[in-house]
Amino acid sequence: MVEWSEQERSIITSIFSNLDYNDVGPKALSRCLIVYPWTQRYFANFGNLYNAEAIKTNPNIQAHGTKVLHGLDRAVKNMDNIKGTYAELSVLHSEKLHVDPDNFKLLADCLTIVIAAKMGSGFTPEIQATFQKFLAVVVSALGKQYH
Amino acid sequence: MTLLTAKDKDTVKTFWAKVSSNAEAIGSDALSRMLVVYPQTKTYFSHWKDLSPGSAPVKKHGATVMGGVADAVAKIDNLTAGLLSLSELHAFTLRVDPANFKILSHNILVVLAIMFPTDFTPEVHVSMDKFLSAVALALSEKYR
């Protein structure tokens, strides 16, 4: 089981309670599609993804970015059992969405960068370490049910 | 070989011109973060007295590393040839596991996002990521 200190828990809850989901979600997803263009393979029916501008202004991507970010809420609320909390979501991503689990890390890295840009110097090395630890646990949980 | 397009090279050179005066601060912060967020990287610096963020050896080394990045920007049209001696240094003397280049690159990108939130757009991000990957590749050339 993953161990969380009191400080780590408060860092994670603080980041998410101050989060503008409608801004950070779309930014993280669109950055992922631009920086790692092969991830666009999962969004073939989302409309125009032909260039960075199109991706950034695509309303389907924006809505989906917000949705994905809210998907992290359950992990924040259940930090002591992220693996169990995401079992169903893991099955969904494997059996229905057929997402290569390597992509989870790519989105996690883009989310880290978007949060870093928002928080500026407030995103200290310690906070970065905690945030990346949290995302690593989420990424691992989402890949758990693949077979 | 990671192929940098003309657009990538242009983007990197333009962005670097904007940020290069902060090179030392970027290097120091990126290295500090790497040592905190990826503690296994500390194994390469057991000879330093102080590994804490912003310490004297971290600052000095951060500047050295960014000097290498600046050099790479200047030699962006032929990184393999341009970084030959640096590659030999990393291969034969330092013997840094190349997996760590990716780790440091990630932290450089995080620092760029923090210091230049409006300039570090997704378009700049992808070109810088490709560039740092190409630098890492050039540094690994002499390993085996």
Chai-1 contact restraints between the chains, C-beta under 6 A:
chainA,res_idxA,chainB,res_idxB,connection_type,confidence,min_distance_angstrom,max_distance_angstrom,comment,restraint_id
A,R31,B,P122,contact,1.0,0.0,6.0,A-B,restraint_1
A,I34,B,P122,contact,1.0,0.0,6.0,A-B,restraint_2
A,I34,B,V126,contact,1.0,0.0,6.0,A-B,restraint_3
A,V35,B,H125,contact,1.0,0.0,6.0,A-B,restraint_4
A,V35,B,V126,contact,1.0,0.0,6.0,A-B,restraint_5
A,V35,B,D129,contact,1.0,0.0,6.0,A-B,restraint_6
A,A52,B,P122,contact,1.0,0.0,6.0,A-B,restraint_7
A,A52,B,E123,contact,1.0,0.0,6.0,A-B,restraint_8
A,I113,B,A113,contact,1.0,0.0,6.0,A-B,restraint_9
A,A116,B,V110,contact,1.0,0.0,6.0,A-B,restraint_10
A,A116,B,A113,contact,1.0,0.0,6.0,A-B,restraint_11
A,A116,B,I114,contact,1.0,0.0,6.0,A-B,restraint_12
A,A117,B,A113,contact,1.0,0.0,6.0,A-B,restraint_13
A,A117,B,P117,contact,1.0,0.0,6.0,A-B,restraint_14
A,G120,B,I114,contact,1.0,0.0,6.0,A-B,restraint_15
A,F123,B,I114,contact,1.0,0.0,6.0,A-B,restraint_16
A,P125,B,S32,contact,1.0,0.0,6.0,A-B,restraint_17
A,P125,B,R33,contact,1.0,0.0,6.0,A-B,restraint_18
A,P125,B,V36,contact,1.0,0.0,6.0,A-B,restraint_19
A,P125,B,P53,contact,1.0,0.0,6.0,A-B,restraint_20
A,Q128,B,R33,contact,1.0,0.0,6.0,A-B,restraint_21
A,Q128,B,V37,contact,1.0,0.0,6.0,A-B,restraint_22
A,A129,B,V36,contact,1.0,0.0,6.0,A-B,restraint_23
A,A129,B,V37,contact,1.0,0.0,6.0,A-B,restraint_24
A,Q132,B,V37,contact,1.0,0.0,6.0,A-B,restraint_25
